[in-house]
């Protein structure tokens, strides 16, 4: 795999000279007159005008101004008039944005949730720093370096800031543990904590494996191949690749995963822009998944890198696509990094599928609100409920490259098998209970009170999945709390449907807290219409 030209999305980028000059002027660095002559910036050039405006405001304005903020606002103002995905981020925002994709962050290694203003440990990262010193699932962290974080209405973001820190630094945690009086103290040495991008890997049916990718990050390919290895050992011949809600990520990861399915020299994706010449990314022919049936799952929240993989598999007739039309994010952003850690992500090209379809949906420059409302328009026009309400112009008609099936461009990937949004799956009452955090809080309390009992009664997930039933007392508690918070069913039918969906969700949440996300999806997928449609395709 030649990755030398995959530096569009990740890492430091060699920026063309004309862009460097633009950004130097945007930062208002005063160049010597000889340099100005060299780049032919006359006194009446737009860039010179921008520089003079900043200097005038900074030196003459009636009140003091924050020059850094002034410059950042100017950059944002320029980018806002472009496409919806060109953006500027501060150093802090850049770090928060890139951490989930870079494969790790530095911290104490726990998954947690907030219960009644207290941090409850859901799980510790295996072999992570917290597990090594003896912190357990169910522990409550009440203080960090002797500063109370429980009962003081501290924000989740502030708590995370206190828990995270550079690798090798130490943090003293006050822990309250069920059955033990008083507060225990643990000194945890922070370390690199891996961020997993694969949500679930399991055999969904005999011979059929299932892998759900949550995002495309630096470690996704390795995680994916490890999942393939495990599934092969379990007898996998065919695969469901679930990219629902996958918002994208690194182009490299998408290309490497698509390569596993495609024949040598198959075109995976190409990019092209006004100043960016066409770049093609082709399969090497060394993939581990060149045979066997493949079904890809997408919905309206599948975007960018997820659409690249889906489009390649569909256009080359390597597999079928199930779900609803994907988001339609096909703009290539190049990161331009500043010394202070801030970054501009500038759109330089479009993504195109092998058949020539542009992935990007239409937009008006500078109209981000209209762009953001596009999914709402799909709801209003009925597209999410019926394939018959989706109409494509003949100019958007394309053909797949081997079987010459008709596919359509114009924004996003249209699936081969449409599955409408199931509006009956979650009742208005269920949505209210979830929005008010009643469901999650009741589940956390239940697992916290019954963890040891559940682990003893169900030593394996297979046993749990086969025998466990959500107790009626838990359902009654949730409905009673809903009534206290004015979330009530309109009739007995809504109540009955709410109880049925609650039982599935709660069983999945208990499985997640006792095991992991893979077990959560094993429960939820049996009620997911898109997943079940894919399962049916393998039974043909």
C-alpha positions in Angstrom: 0.0 0.0 0.0 1.5 3.3 -1.1 0.5 5.8 1.5 2.9 8.5 0.5 0.1 10.5 -1.0 -2.3 9.9 1.8 -1.2 13.0 3.8 -4.3 15.0 3.0 -6.0 14.3 6.4 -3.4 13.5 8.9 -0.2 14.9 10.3 1.9 17.8 9.2 1.3 19.0 5.7 3.6 20.7 3.2 1.5 23.8 2.3 2.0 25.4 -1.1 4.0 28.7 -1.0 1.0 30.8 -2.0 -1.0 29.5 1.0 1.8 30.2 3.4 1.9 33.8 2.2 -1.8 34.1 2.6 -1.7 32.9 6.1 1.3 35.0 7.1 -0.7 38.0 6.0 -3.8 36.8 7.8 -1.6 36.7 10.9 -0.5 40.2 10.1 3.2 39.5 10.1 4.8 42.6 8.6 7.1 41.5 5.8 10.1 43.6 4.7 9.5 45.7 1.7 11.7 43.5 -0.5 9.6 40.5 0.4 6.4 42.4 -0.4 7.9 43.3 -3.8 8.9 39.7 -4.3 5.3 38.5 -3.9 3.9 41.4 -5.9 1.5 42.6 -3.1 0.7 46.2 -4.1 -0.5 48.8 -1.7 -4.0 48.4 -2.9 -4.1 44.6 -2.7 -6.8 42.9 -0.6 -4.2 41.3 1.7 -2.6 44.7 2.3 -6.0 46.2 3.1 -6.7 43.4 5.6 -3.3 44.0 7.3 -3.9 47.8 7.6 -7.4 47.2 9.0 -6.1 45.0 11.8 -3.2 47.4 12.6 -5.6 50.4 12.7 -8.1 48.7 15.0 -5.4 47.4 17.3 -3.7 50.8 17.6 -6.5 53.4 17.3 -9.8 51.8 18.5 -11.3 53.6 21.5 -11.1 50.6 23.8 -8.5 47.9 24.2 -8.9 44.9 22.0 -7.7 41.3 22.2 -5.4 41.1 19.1 -5.3 37.3 19.2 -9.1 37.2 19.2 -9.3 39.8 16.5 -7.2 37.7 14.2 -9.1 34.5 15.0 -12.4 36.2 14.3 -11.0 37.5 11.0 -10.0 34.0 10.0 -13.3 32.5 11.0 -15.1 35.3 9.0 -13.2 34.4 5.9 -13.9 30.6 6.3 -17.6 31.1 7.0 -18.1 32.5 3.5 -16.7 29.3 2.0 -18.1 25.7 2.2 -19.7 24.2 5.4 -16.6 22.2 6.3 -13.7 24.6 6.1 -13.0 25.7 9.7 -10.7 27.2 12.2 -10.0 25.7 15.6 -8.1 27.0 18.6 -5.3 24.8 20.1 -7.6 23.5 22.7 -10.4 22.7 20.2 -7.8 21.1 17.8 -6.6 18.7 20.5 -10.1 17.7 21.5 -11.0 17.2 17.9 -8.0 15.0 16.9 -7.6 12.9 20.1 -10.4 10.4 19.2 -8.8 9.8 15.8 -5.2 9.6 16.9 -5.8 6.4 18.7 -5.0 7.4 22.3 -5.1 10.1 24.9 -3.3 10.5 28.2 -5.3 9.8 31.4 -6.3 7.3 34.1 -8.1 4.8 31.9 -11.8 4.6 33.1 -15.1 4.7 31.4 -17.5 6.6 33.6 -20.9 8.3 33.8 -22.4 10.9 36.2 -25.0 9.6 38.6 -26.6 12.2 40.9 -23.6 14.6 40.6 -21.1 11.8 41.3 -18.6 10.1 38.9 -19.4 6.4 38.7 -16.8 4.1 37.1 -18.5 1.9 34.5 -15.4 0.0 33.4 -11.7 0.3 33.8 -9.5 -0.1 30.7 -7.9 -3.5 30.6 -4.3 -3.2 31.9 -4.8 0.5 32.2 -3.4 2.7 35.0 -6.6 2.6 37.1 -7.0 -1.2 36.9 -3.4 -1.7 37.9 -3.8 0.1 41.2 -7.1 -1.7 42.0 -9.9 0.7 41.0 -13.0 -1.3 40.1 -16.2 -0.9 38.1 -18.8 0.5 40.5 -16.4 2.7 42.3 -17.3 6.4 42.8 -14.6 9.0 42.4 -15.3 11.7 44.9 -12.1 13.7 44.8 -9.1 14.5 42.6 -5.9 15.6 44.2 -7.9 16.3 47.4 -10.3 18.6 45.5 -13.9 17.4 45.9 -15.7 16.6 42.5 -18.8 15.0 44.0 -21.7 17.0 45.2 -20.3 20.4 44.0 -22.0 20.6 40.6 -18.7 20.4 38.7 -19.1 20.1 35.0 -18.2 16.8 33.2 -15.7 18.7 31.1 -13.9 20.1 34.2 -13.8 16.7 35.8 -12.2 15.2 32.7 -9.7 18.1 32.6 -8.6 17.2 36.2 -8.4 13.5 35.4 -6.4 13.8 32.2 -2.8 14.8 32.1 0.6 14.0 30.6 1.8 10.5 30.7 3.9 9.7 33.8 2.2 12.3 36.0 0.4 11.1 39.1 -3.1 11.9 40.4 -4.6 11.1 43.8 -8.2 9.8 43.7 -10.6 9.6 46.5 -12.8 6.5 46.0 -16.0 5.4 47.7 -16.7 1.7 47.3 -19.9 -0.2 48.1 -19.5 -2.2 51.3 -16.4 -0.4 52.5 -16.8 2.5 55.0 -15.1 5.8 54.4 -13.0 7.1 51.5 -10.1 5.1 50.0 -7.3 6.8 48.2 -5.4 5.6 45.1 -2.5 7.2 43.4 -2.8 6.6 39.7 0.1 7.2 37.2 -1.4 8.6 34.0 -0.6 6.7 30.8 -1.5 6.5 27.1 -5.1 5.2 26.9 -6.1 3.5 23.7 -9.2 4.8 21.9 -11.1 2.0 20.2 -12.9 2.9 16.9 -14.4 -0.6 16.4 -17.7 -0.8 18.4 -18.5 -4.5 17.9 -17.1 -7.7 16.5 -19.1 -11.0 16.7 -20.7 -13.8 14.7 -24.3 -12.6 14.1 -25.3 -15.9 12.4 -23.5 -19.1 11.5 -20.8 -18.3 8.9 -21.8 -14.6 9.0 -19.5 -12.1 10.9 -20.5 -8.6 12.0 -18.1 -5.6 12.4 -19.3 -2.2 13.4 -16.8 0.7 12.8 -17.6 3.8 14.9 -15.1 6.1 13.2 -12.0 5.9 11.0 -8.9 6.7 13.1 -5.2 5.9 13.3 -5.8 2.5 14.8 -9.0 1.5 12.9 -7.2 -0.7 10.3 -5.3 -2.7 12.9 -8.5 -3.1 15.0 -10.4 -4.2 11.9 -7.9 -6.8 10.9 -7.8 -8.2 14.4 -11.6 -8.5 14.3 -11.4 -10.3 10.9 -8.9 -12.7 12.4 -11.2 -13.5 15.3 -14.2 -14.0 13.1 -12.3 -16.2 10.7 -11.3 -18.4 13.6 -15.0 -18.6 14.5 -16.0 -19.7 11.0 -16.8 -16.5 9.2 -17.3 -16.8 5.5 -19.4 -13.6 4.8 -19.4 -10.2 6.5 -21.8 -7.5 7.5 -19.9 -4.2 7.7 -21.9 -1.7 9.8 -21.1 2.0 9.1 -24.3 3.4 10.6 -23.7 6.7 12.4 -20.0 6.6 11.3 -19.1 10.2 10.7 -15.8 9.5 9.0 -12.2 10.3 9.9 -8.9 9.5 8.3 -8.8 8.9 4.5 -5.9 6.5 5.1 -8.0 4.2 7.2 -10.9 4.1 4.7 -8.5 3.3 1.8 -6.8 0.6 3.7 -10.0 -1.1 4.7 -11.5 -0.8 1.2 -8.3 -2.4 -0.1 -9.1 -5.6 1.9 -12.2 -6.2 -0.3 -11.0 -5.2 -3.8 -9.0 -6.7 -6.7 -5.6 -5.4 -7.7 -5.7 -1.9 -9.3 -9.4 -1.4 -8.5 -10.0 2.3 -8.1 -11.1 3.0 -4.5 -11.6 6.8 -4.6 -10.2 9.8 -6.3 -10.0 13.5 -5.3 -9.9 16.6 -7.5 -10.1 20.3 -6.9 -9.4 23.7 -8.5 -5.7 23.7 -7.4 -5.5 20.1 -6.4 -4.9 17.8 -9.4 -6.6 14.4 -9.6 -5.3 11.9 -7.1 -6.3 8.2 -7.3 -6.2 5.6 -4.6 -6.2 2.1 -5.9 -6.3 -1.4 -4.4 -3.1 -3.4 -4.1 -4.8 -6.8 -4.6 -3.4 -8.2 -1.3 -6.6 -8.0 0.8 -7.8 -10.7 3.1 -11.5 -10.4 2.2 -11.4 -10.8 -1.6 -14.0 -13.6 -1.4 -17.3 -14.1 0.5 -20.4 -12.0 0.5 -20.3 -8.5 1.9 -23.2 -6.2 3.0 -22.5 -2.7 4.1 -24.9 -0.8 6.4 -25.4 3.0 6.2 -27.9 5.6 7.3 -28.2 9.4 7.1 -25.4 9.9 9.6 -22.8 7.9 7.7 -20.4 10.4 6.2 -17.0 11.1 4.6 -14.6 8.1 5.1 -17.6 5.8 5.6 -19.0 6.9 2.3 -15.7 6.3 0.6 -15.7 2.6 1.7 -19.4 2.2 0.8 -19.1 3.8 -2.6 -16.1 1.7 -3.6 -17.7 -1.6 -2.6 -21.0 -0.6 -4.3 -19.4 0.8 -7.5 -17.2 -2.2 -8.0 -20.1 -4.6 -7.3 -18.1 -6.2 -4.4 -21.1 -6.1 -2.1 -24.6 -4.8 -1.5 -25.6 -1.7 0.5 -28.5 -1.6 3.0 -30.1 1.3 4.8 -30.8 4.9 3.9 -29.0 7.5 1.8 -25.8 8.6 3.6 -25.0 12.1 4.7 -23.1 13.4 1.6 -19.8 14.8 3.0 -17.3 14.6 0.2 -15.0 17.5 0.7 -11.3 17.0 1.3 -9.9 19.1 4.1 -6.2 19.9 4.3 -5.0 20.8 7.8 -2.8 23.9 8.1 -1.2 24.0 11.5 -0.1 27.1 13.4 2.7 27.2 15.9 0.3 27.8 18.8 -1.4 24.5 18.1 -4.4 26.1 16.3 -5.4 24.9 12.9 -7.3 25.7 9.7 -9.0 22.8 7.9 -9.3 24.1 4.4 -11.4 22.4 1.7 -9.1 21.8 -1.3 -10.9 19.1 -3.3 -14.0 16.8 -3.7 -14.1 13.0 -3.2 -15.4 10.9 -6.1 -16.4 7.2 -6.1 -14.9 4.9 -8.7 -17.8 5.4 -11.1 -17.3 9.2 -10.9 -20.1 10.1 -8.4 -19.4 13.1 -6.3 -20.1 12.2 -2.7 -20.7 15.8 -1.6 -24.3 17.0 -1.4 -25.1 20.5 -2.8 -24.5 23.6 -0.6 -24.6 27.3 -0.9 -21.3 29.1 0.0 -21.6 30.9 3.3 -25.0 29.4 4.1 -24.2 26.9 6.9 -27.7 27.1 8.4 -29.3 25.9 5.2 -26.7 23.1 5.0 -27.4 22.1 8.6 -31.2 21.9 7.8 -30.7 19.4 5.0 -31.4 16.4 7.1 -34.5 18.0 8.4 -35.6 18.5 4.8 -35.2 14.8 4.2 -37.6 14.1 7.1 -40.1 16.7 5.8 -40.0 15.4 2.3 -40.5 11.8 3.4 -37.2 10.5 2.1 -36.4 8.6 5.4 -39.7 6.8 5.3 -40.2 5.8 1.6 -37.8 5.2 -1.3 -40.6 6.4 -3.6 -40.2 9.9 -2.3 -36.6 10.1 -3.5 -36.2 11.4 -7.1 -32.9 11.7 -9.0 -32.3 13.7 -12.2 -31.1 11.6 -15.1 -27.9 13.6 -15.1 -27.0 12.0 -11.8 -27.4 8.5 -13.2 -24.2 6.3 -13.1 -23.4 2.7 -13.6 -21.4 0.3 -11.5 -18.2 -0.9 -13.1 -18.7 -4.6 -13.3 -22.4 -5.5 -13.3 -23.4 -2.1 -14.8 -26.2 -1.6 -12.2 -27.7 1.9 -12.0 -26.5 4.0 -9.1 -27.0 7.7 -8.4 -24.8 10.7 -7.5 -25.8 14.1 -6.3 -24.8 13.7 -2.7 -24.3 10.7 -0.4 -24.6 7.0 -1.3 -28.0 5.6 -2.1 -28.3 2.0 -0.8 -29.3 -1.0 -2.9 -31.9 -2.0 -0.4 -33.8 0.9 1.3 -34.9 0.4 4.9 -37.3 3.1 6.1 -36.9 4.9 9.4 -39.0 3.0 12.0 -40.9 5.7 13.8 -42.7 3.1 15.9 -39.6 1.6 17.4 -39.4 4.3 20.1 -42.5 5.9 21.4 -42.8 9.6 22.4 -42.8 8.4 26.0 -39.6 6.4 25.5 -37.9 9.4 23.9 -39.0 11.6 26.8 -37.6 9.0 29.4 -34.3 8.9 27.5 -34.1 12.7 27.1 -34.6 13.2 30.8 -31.8 10.7 31.6 -34.3 8.5 33.5 -33.4 5.3 31.6 -29.7 5.6 31.9 -29.7 6.7 35.5 -32.0 3.8 36.5 -29.8 1.3 34.6 -26.6 2.6 36.3 -28.2 2.4 39.7 -29.5 -1.1 39.0 -26.1 -2.4 37.8 -24.3 -0.7 40.7 -26.6 -2.5 43.2 -26.6 -5.9 41.5 -23.2 -6.2 39.7 -21.8 -9.0 41.8 -25.1 -10.9 41.8 -25.4 -10.6 38.0 -21.8 -11.6 37.4 -22.2 -14.7 39.5 -25.6 -15.7 38.0 -24.4 -15.1 34.4 -20.7 -15.9 34.1 -20.7 -15.6 30.3 -22.5 -13.3 27.9 -23.9 -16.2 26.0 -25.6 -17.4 29.2 -26.8 -13.8 29.9 -28.2 -13.3 26.4 -30.1 -16.6 26.6 -31.6 -16.4 30.1 -31.6 -12.8 31.3 -34.9 -10.9 31.6 -35.2 -7.3 32.8 -37.0 -7.3 36.1 -40.5 -5.7 36.2 -39.4 -3.7 39.2 -36.9 -1.8 37.1 -39.5 -1.0 34.5 -41.9 0.1 37.2 -39.2 2.4 38.7 -38.6 4.0 35.4 -42.2 4.6 34.6 -42.8 6.0 38.1 -40.0 8.4 37.8 -41.3 9.4 34.4 -44.6 10.3 36.0 -42.9 12.4 38.6 -41.1 14.3 35.8 -44.4 14.6 33.8 -43.4 12.0 31.2 -46.5 9.8 30.9 -48.1 7.6 28.1 -51.1 8.9 26.3 -52.8 5.5 26.4 -52.2 1.8 27.2 -50.9 1.0 23.7 -48.1 3.5 24.0 -47.3 2.2 27.5 -47.1 -1.4 26.2 -44.9 -0.5 23.2 -42.7 1.6 25.5 -42.2 -1.3 27.9 -41.2 -3.6 25.1 -38.5 -1.3 23.7 -37.3 -0.5 27.2 -36.7 -4.1 28.0 -34.5 -4.5 24.9 -32.6 -1.3 25.6 -32.1 -2.1 29.3 -30.8 -5.6 28.6 -28.3 -4.1 26.1 -27.2 -1.5 28.7 -26.7 -4.1 31.4 -24.7 -6.2 28.9 -22.6 -3.2 28.1 -21.8 -2.5 31.7 -21.0 -6.1 32.6 -19.0 -6.7 29.3 -18.5 -4.1 26.6 -20.0 -2.4 23.6 -19.8 -5.5 21.4 -22.3 -7.2 23.7 -24.5 -4.1 23.7 -24.9 -4.3 20.0 -25.5 -8.0 20.0 -28.6 -7.3 22.0 -29.7 -4.1 20.1 -29.1 -5.4 16.6 -31.8 -8.1 17.0 -34.3 -5.1 17.0 -32.4 -3.0 14.4 -34.4 -3.0 11.0 -31.3 -2.3 8.9 -29.2 -5.0 10.5 -32.1 -7.5 10.2 -32.6 -6.7 6.5 -28.9 -7.5 6.0 -29.3 -10.8 7.8 -32.2 -11.7 5.5 -30.0 -11.1 2.5 -27.7 -13.9 3.6 -30.7 -16.3 3.9 -31.6 -15.9 0.2 
